[in-house]
Amino acid sequence: MNPEPLLAEELLLLLLDDETGAAEAATYSEYLFGGAHLTELALGGHLETREGEGWFAQAKVHPVEHLAPPADPLLRTAYDKVAEKPRSAHTLVYVVGARSRAALLDRLVERGLVRREKDKVLGLFPRTRHPATDSTHEDEVRRAIDAVLLDGAEPDERTGALVSLLHAVGEAQKVSSRKDVPARDVRRRAKEVAESGGWAPDAVRDAVQGTQAAIATSIAAAGVAAAGSS
């Protein structure tokens, strides 16, 4: 396990309510965490996108084979899924993120950042929650995000990735400590950060932005499917 939390772990920390241990964005967390792993791999130079051939061919994600795979077990699992065969980012955000939330929660518990509490709703229905135990790291991450979203600071690589991933799932304004700043202004700034991609190295910008677009597209498609079945 990495000495510092992964992007996906930091996103989960930000989305967990410190008091209740309940999570925002739980319904589309698989896309978000899958996208976070792909983004981290891209920023580490472990994957790239290549344009497909033909009029209707989609860009495909490939591992960068001359680099050793990442040592972190969760990132290595994500890398291995990318390496299975060329697939679009739209497909991979779900393939990589499927059932990842439980593993991320286990890591946060192991790090001592949250604790696991089990009880029953109305004495009948089992429930597991993860309130904060140590919010020091989360507070540091939130301050960095606030500096970008509220004060207009230029993001570093990791903060730019977090803001862009939060923008992809429409959560940037909920995570920031926006005080009296209108939510629409926070959303606008998050969109600027995501679309500019200036915080990402040129060599991986397409992979990072393609991943974030895939998250947003996947969530929109899932929403349409759910509406159609209701």
C-alpha positions as CSV (number, residue, x, y, z in Angstrom):
1,M,0.0,0.0,0.0
2,N,1.3,3.5,-0.9
3,P,2.5,5.5,2.1
4,E,0.1,8.3,0.9
5,P,-3.5,7.8,0.0
6,L,-4.4,7.3,-3.7
7,L,-6.6,9.7,-5.6
8,A,-9.5,7.3,-5.1
9,E,-8.9,7.2,-1.4
10,E,-8.8,11.0,-1.1
11,L,-12.0,11.3,-3.2
12,L,-13.8,8.8,-0.8
13,L,-12.6,10.8,2.2
14,L,-14.0,14.0,0.7
15,L,-17.3,12.3,0.0
16,L,-17.8,10.6,3.4
17,D,-19.6,12.7,6.0
18,D,-17.2,13.0,8.9
19,E,-19.9,12.7,11.5
20,T,-22.4,10.2,10.0
21,G,-20.0,8.2,7.9
22,A,-22.5,8.2,5.0
23,A,-21.1,8.9,1.5
24,E,-22.2,11.3,-1.2
25,A,-22.1,10.0,-4.8
26,A,-22.5,6.3,-3.7
27,T,-24.7,5.5,-6.7
28,Y,-22.0,6.2,-9.2
29,S,-18.9,5.5,-7.1
30,E,-17.7,2.7,-9.4
31,Y,-17.3,5.1,-12.3
32,L,-15.6,7.7,-10.1
33,F,-13.1,5.4,-8.4
34,G,-12.4,3.6,-11.7
35,G,-11.7,6.9,-13.3
36,A,-9.5,7.9,-10.4
37,H,-7.4,4.8,-10.8
38,L,-7.0,5.4,-14.5
39,T,-6.1,9.0,-13.9
40,E,-3.5,8.0,-11.4
41,L,-2.0,5.5,-13.8
42,A,-1.9,8.1,-16.6
43,L,-0.2,10.7,-14.3
44,G,2.3,8.0,-13.4
45,G,3.0,7.4,-17.0
46,H,1.6,3.9,-17.0
47,L,-1.0,4.2,-19.7
48,E,-1.8,6.1,-22.9
49,T,-4.6,6.5,-25.3
50,R,-4.3,5.7,-29.0
51,E,-6.8,6.8,-31.7
52,G,-8.7,3.9,-33.3
53,E,-8.7,3.3,-37.1
54,G,-11.8,3.9,-39.2
55,W,-14.6,6.4,-39.1
56,F,-16.4,5.0,-36.0
57,A,-13.4,3.6,-34.1
58,Q,-13.0,4.9,-30.5
59,A,-9.7,5.8,-28.9
60,K,-8.4,2.9,-26.9
61,V,-6.4,2.8,-23.6
62,H,-3.1,0.9,-23.6
63,P,-0.5,0.2,-20.9
64,V,3.0,1.8,-21.4
65,E,4.9,-1.4,-21.6
66,H,8.4,-0.1,-21.1
67,L,7.6,0.9,-17.5
68,A,7.4,-1.5,-14.6
69,P,3.8,-1.9,-13.4
70,P,2.8,0.1,-10.3
71,A,3.7,-1.5,-7.0
72,D,0.5,-0.5,-5.1
73,P,-1.8,-3.5,-5.2
74,L,-5.0,-1.6,-6.1
75,L,-3.2,0.3,-8.9
76,R,-1.6,-3.0,-10.1
77,T,-5.0,-4.6,-10.3
78,A,-6.2,-1.6,-12.4
79,Y,-3.1,-1.8,-14.6
80,D,-3.7,-5.5,-15.2
81,K,-7.2,-4.8,-16.3
82,V,-6.0,-2.2,-18.8
83,A,-3.4,-4.6,-20.0
84,E,-5.9,-7.4,-20.7
85,K,-6.9,-5.9,-24.1
86,P,-7.3,-2.4,-25.6
87,R,-10.6,-0.9,-24.5
88,S,-12.1,2.6,-24.5
89,A,-12.0,4.7,-21.3
90,H,-15.8,4.6,-21.3
91,T,-15.6,0.8,-20.8
92,L,-12.6,0.9,-18.4
93,V,-14.0,3.3,-15.9
94,Y,-16.6,0.7,-14.9
95,V,-14.3,-2.4,-15.4
96,V,-11.6,-0.9,-13.2
97,G,-14.0,0.6,-10.6
98,A,-16.3,-2.3,-10.1
99,R,-16.5,-3.3,-6.4
100,S,-13.6,-1.0,-5.6
101,R,-15.4,0.9,-2.8
102,A,-15.0,-1.8,-0.2
103,A,-11.3,-2.1,-0.8
104,L,-10.9,1.6,-0.5
105,L,-12.8,1.7,2.7
106,D,-10.6,-1.1,4.1
107,R,-7.6,1.0,3.3
108,L,-8.9,4.1,5.0
109,V,-9.7,2.1,8.1
110,E,-6.2,0.6,8.0
111,R,-4.7,4.0,7.8
112,G,-6.7,5.1,10.8
113,L,-8.5,7.9,8.9
114,V,-12.0,6.4,9.4
115,R,-13.5,3.8,11.7
116,R,-16.1,1.1,10.8
117,E,-19.3,1.2,12.8
118,K,-22.1,-1.4,12.3
119,D,-25.6,-1.1,13.6
120,K,-29.2,-1.8,12.5
121,V,-31.8,0.6,11.2
122,L,-35.1,0.2,13.1
123,G,-33.4,-2.7,14.8
124,L,-33.8,-4.8,11.6
125,F,-31.7,-3.7,8.7
126,P,-27.9,-4.0,8.9
127,R,-25.9,-0.8,8.2
128,T,-22.2,0.0,8.1
129,R,-20.9,3.5,8.4
130,H,-17.4,5.1,8.3
131,P,-17.2,8.3,10.4
132,A,-13.9,10.2,10.5
133,T,-11.2,9.2,13.0
134,D,-8.4,11.5,11.9
135,S,-9.4,14.3,9.5
136,T,-5.9,15.9,9.2
137,H,-5.2,14.6,5.7
138,E,-8.7,15.3,4.4
139,D,-8.5,18.9,5.7
140,E,-5.2,19.4,3.9
141,V,-6.7,18.1,0.6
142,R,-9.8,20.3,1.1
143,R,-7.7,23.4,1.7
144,A,-5.8,22.7,-1.6
145,I,-9.1,22.3,-3.4
146,D,-10.5,25.5,-1.8
147,A,-7.5,27.4,-3.0
148,V,-8.1,26.4,-6.6
149,L,-11.9,26.6,-6.6
150,L,-12.5,29.7,-4.3
151,D,-9.3,31.7,-4.6
152,G,-8.3,31.0,-8.2
153,A,-5.0,29.4,-7.4
154,E,-3.4,27.3,-10.2
155,P,-3.7,23.6,-9.2
156,D,-0.8,21.2,-8.9
157,E,-1.0,17.8,-10.6
158,R,-2.9,16.0,-7.9
159,T,-5.3,18.8,-6.9
160,G,-6.1,19.4,-10.6
161,A,-6.9,15.7,-11.0
162,L,-9.2,15.7,-7.9
163,V,-11.0,18.9,-9.0
164,S,-11.5,17.4,-12.5
165,L,-12.8,14.1,-11.1
166,L,-15.2,15.8,-8.8
167,H,-16.4,18.0,-11.7
168,A,-17.1,14.9,-13.7
169,V,-19.6,13.7,-11.1
170,G,-21.0,17.1,-10.2
171,E,-19.6,17.2,-6.7
172,A,-17.0,20.0,-6.7
173,Q,-19.4,22.5,-5.1
174,K,-20.4,20.1,-2.4
175,V,-16.8,19.2,-1.4
176,S,-15.5,22.8,-1.3
177,S,-15.9,24.9,1.8
178,R,-17.5,27.5,-0.3
179,K,-19.1,29.7,2.4
180,D,-20.8,32.5,0.6
181,V,-19.4,31.7,-2.9
182,P,-22.3,30.7,-5.2
183,A,-22.4,27.1,-6.2
184,R,-22.5,28.1,-9.9
185,D,-19.2,29.9,-9.5
186,V,-17.6,26.9,-8.0
187,R,-18.9,24.7,-10.8
188,R,-17.7,27.1,-13.4
189,R,-14.2,27.1,-11.9
190,A,-14.1,23.3,-11.7
191,K,-15.1,23.1,-15.3
192,E,-12.2,25.5,-16.3
193,V,-9.7,23.3,-14.4
194,A,-11.0,20.1,-16.0
195,E,-11.2,21.5,-19.5
196,S,-7.8,23.3,-19.5
197,G,-5.8,20.3,-18.3
198,G,-2.9,22.6,-17.8
199,W,-1.9,20.8,-14.6
200,A,-1.4,17.5,-16.4
201,P,1.8,16.7,-18.4
202,D,1.3,17.1,-22.2
203,A,2.1,13.4,-22.7
204,V,-0.8,12.2,-20.6
205,R,-3.4,15.0,-21.0
206,D,-5.5,13.1,-23.5
207,A,-5.6,10.0,-21.3
208,V,-6.6,12.0,-18.3
209,Q,-9.2,14.1,-20.0
210,G,-10.6,11.1,-21.9
211,T,-11.0,9.3,-18.5
212,Q,-12.9,12.2,-17.0
213,A,-15.2,12.5,-20.1
214,A,-15.8,8.8,-19.8
215,I,-17.0,9.1,-16.2
216,A,-19.5,11.9,-17.1
217,T,-20.8,9.9,-20.1
218,S,-21.1,6.7,-18.1
219,I,-23.1,8.4,-15.4
220,A,-25.4,10.1,-17.9
221,A,-26.0,6.8,-19.7
222,A,-26.7,5.1,-16.4
223,G,-29.2,7.8,-15.5
224,V,-31.0,7.5,-18.8
225,A,-31.2,3.7,-18.4
226,A,-32.6,4.0,-14.9
227,A,-35.2,6.5,-16.0
228,G,-36.3,4.2,-18.9
229,S,-36.8,1.3,-16.6
230,S,-38.8,3.2,-14.0
